[in-house]
Amino acid sequence: MRSNFKLAMVMLAGVATGAIAVQGLHAQGAKLKAYSISESDILDAAAQAAYLPTARKLIEAAHGRALRTAAGRVVQIEGGSPPKSAAIVEWDSLDDGVAFYKSKAWADLAPQRDKAVKVIRRYIVEAEK
C-alpha cells in the first residue's frame, strides 16, 4: 500500500512538473500586446470628425483596437503640459503596430490627418500581461 502511495505521489509530481514546463514554453512563444499612443493638437474639429471613422476602419482592418480616446479629456498629473488630444490603440504585438503605421493605407490617409490634427508625438509601448 505504501509503495502505491509513493508511486501516486511521484506521478502527481511528474504531472505538475510537466504542466509547469509546458506553461513556460507556451509563455516564451507568446507575443506581448502593444499600445500606440498618439499625442496631438486638433486643428479642425470638423475635419477630425470626418477623418476618425476612416482611420478607425483602417486600424480595425489591421487588427488594432482603437480605445476611442481621441475626443476624451486629457488631465495633467506630472511633468510638462499634456497634449490637447491623445489616441490609444491596442495591437496584438509591437510588430503589428509598427507595420500598420508604416503601411501604404496609413500613408494614404496623411492628407486627411494633416488637415484634422497636428501630431506632436506617436509611439508604441509593449505591455506584459
C-alpha positions in Angstrom: 0.0 0.0 0.0 2.8 2.3 0.9 4.6 1.8 -2.4 1.3 2.6 -4.3 1.1 5.9 -2.4 4.7 6.7 -3.3 4.1 5.8 -6.9 1.0 8.1 -7.0 2.9 11.0 -5.4 5.8 10.6 -7.9 3.3 10.5 -10.8 1.5 13.6 -9.4 4.8 15.4 -9.1 5.7 14.5 -12.7 2.4 15.8 -14.0 2.8 19.0 -12.1 6.4 19.5 -13.4 5.2 18.8 -16.9 2.4 21.3 -16.7 4.8 24.0 -15.4 7.2 23.2 -18.2 4.5 23.4 -20.9 3.2 26.7 -19.4 6.8 28.1 -19.5 7.3 27.0 -23.1 4.0 28.5 -24.1 4.8 31.8 -22.5 8.1 32.0 -24.3 6.4 32.0 -27.7 3.6 34.5 -26.7 4.0 38.0 -28.1 3.3 40.9 -25.8 0.4 43.2 -26.6 1.4 46.7 -27.6 -0.3 50.1 -27.3 0.3 53.0 -29.7 -0.2 56.4 -28.2 -0.6 59.5 -30.4 -0.4 62.9 -28.8 -1.9 65.6 -31.0 -3.5 69.0 -31.3 -6.8 69.3 -33.0 -6.5 71.7 -36.0 -10.1 71.3 -37.3 -12.8 69.6 -35.4 -15.0 69.0 -38.5 -12.0 67.5 -40.4 -11.3 65.3 -37.4 -14.9 64.1 -37.3 -14.6 63.1 -41.0 -11.1 61.6 -40.5 -11.7 59.4 -37.4 -14.2 56.9 -38.9 -11.8 56.1 -41.8 -8.8 55.9 -39.5 -10.7 53.5 -37.2 -11.7 51.3 -40.1 -8.1 51.0 -41.2 -7.0 50.3 -37.7 -9.6 47.5 -37.3 -8.6 46.0 -40.7 -5.0 45.8 -39.4 -6.3 44.0 -36.2 -5.9 47.0 -34.0 -8.4 48.1 -31.4 -8.9 51.9 -31.1 -9.8 52.7 -27.5 -11.7 55.8 -28.7 -9.8 58.3 -26.6 -9.3 60.9 -29.3 -12.1 63.2 -28.1 -11.6 62.4 -24.4 -10.2 64.8 -21.8 -6.5 64.7 -21.0 -5.6 65.6 -17.5 -2.0 66.5 -16.4 -0.8 64.5 -13.4 3.0 65.1 -13.6 5.6 66.6 -15.9 5.1 69.0 -18.8 1.8 70.2 -20.1 -0.4 67.4 -21.6 -1.4 67.2 -25.3 -4.8 68.5 -26.3 -5.8 65.1 -27.5 -4.4 61.5 -27.1 -5.4 58.5 -29.1 -4.6 54.9 -27.8 -4.7 51.8 -30.0 -4.2 48.2 -28.7 -2.3 45.9 -31.0 -1.6 42.2 -30.8 2.1 42.9 -30.9 4.6 45.7 -31.3 5.4 44.4 -34.8 1.7 44.7 -35.9 1.5 48.3 -34.7 4.8 49.3 -36.4 3.7 47.6 -39.6 0.4 49.5 -39.6 2.0 52.9 -39.2 4.4 52.1 -42.0 1.7 50.8 -44.3 0.5 52.4 -47.6 -3.0 52.6 -46.2 -1.9 54.8 -43.3 0.3 56.9 -45.6 -2.6 57.5 -48.0 -4.6 58.9 -45.1 -2.0 61.5 -44.3 -3.6 64.4 -46.2 -6.9 64.0 -44.2 -5.0 63.5 -41.0 -2.8 66.7 -41.6 -6.0 68.8 -42.0 -7.5 67.4 -38.8 -4.7 67.1 -36.3 -1.1 68.1 -35.8 0.7 65.0 -34.4 3.1 66.0 -31.6 4.4 62.6 -30.9 3.4 58.9 -31.6 5.0 55.9 -30.0 4.2 52.2 -29.3 4.7 50.5 -25.9 4.8 46.8 -25.2 2.8 45.6 -22.2 3.3 42.5 -20.1 0.2 40.6 -19.1 
